[in-house]
Amino acid sequence: HVSVALDLTKVREAEAALKRESARRAYLLELSDALRPLGDAAAVAREACAVLARAVGAERVVYFRIDGDDYVIDEDCAAGVGSIVGRHPVSGFGEALLALYLSGRTAVCPDTSSEPGLSDEQRATFSALGINAYVGVPLVKDGRFVGGLAVHARSPRAWSEDDVSLAEETAHRAWEAIERVHAQQALRHSEERMRLSQDAGRVGTWDFDVAAGRMHWSEAMWSLYGREPGSSEPARVWDEALHPDDHARVQARAKAMLQP
């Protein structure tokens, strides 16, 4: 009977672990689907906070950074408590929390009223903001604190391993999505600057799809040849513009360049 009971316990534990992993995968898929189409860093942070708040049943989730002597909360998602977007002195939350963040370690507090090392003033700061329990996930890249995500509860809460794991996953995936947005914005700005400089210098650009045998011209390229964009095949326009004395030599050189 003891052996059977132990076997059933192992089966239940395995089933529970499988169920948790399935729920985790479903959550990460939901998070990825929510963040993928967003093209604004603030929107990414807001949506990540909202998705996590729903998943763990938190009253508030915030995305924050450190600026000088302040925690700066750029975005949050709050339900049943007020938004705390804005600046908050680092000193109001204790040196121990700051040390954890700067070292890249997750902070887990089940009850701010009994958290060791806090002064009465610091406990009052947490209470005034409706933070009676929290999980704080720092994002440290190349040894530098670049941001963080925190989950708040207005009552003491024994955070589960799954709660902490989801908060950590969300923080890192939100950061990756924000970095992707920044990279895309930088690329667009670079392309726009290039376009403006080309327009100012009347510089045309072209590319050639070898597999399809098609050439694409920029608008400036069409202008340089005195033709309306799309009025003919670019290759034909280029061919017609060649001086008759140069035609055979240039065509032969072009074909040689395209040889594998």
Buried (B, 14 or more C-beta within 10 A) or exposed (E): EEEEEEEEEEEEEEEEEEEBEEEBEEBBEEBEEBBEEBEEBEBBBBBBBBBBBBBBEBBBBBBBBBEEEBBBBBBBBBEEBEEBBEEBEBBBBBEBBBEBBBEBEBBBBBBBEEBEEBEEEBBEBBEEBBBBBBBBBBBBEEEEBBBBBBBBBBEEBEBEEBBBBBBBBBBEBBBEBBBBBEEEEEEEEEEEEEBEEBEEEEBBEBEBEEEEEEBEBBBBBBBBBEBEEEEEEBBEBBEEEEEEEEEEEEEEEEEEEEEE
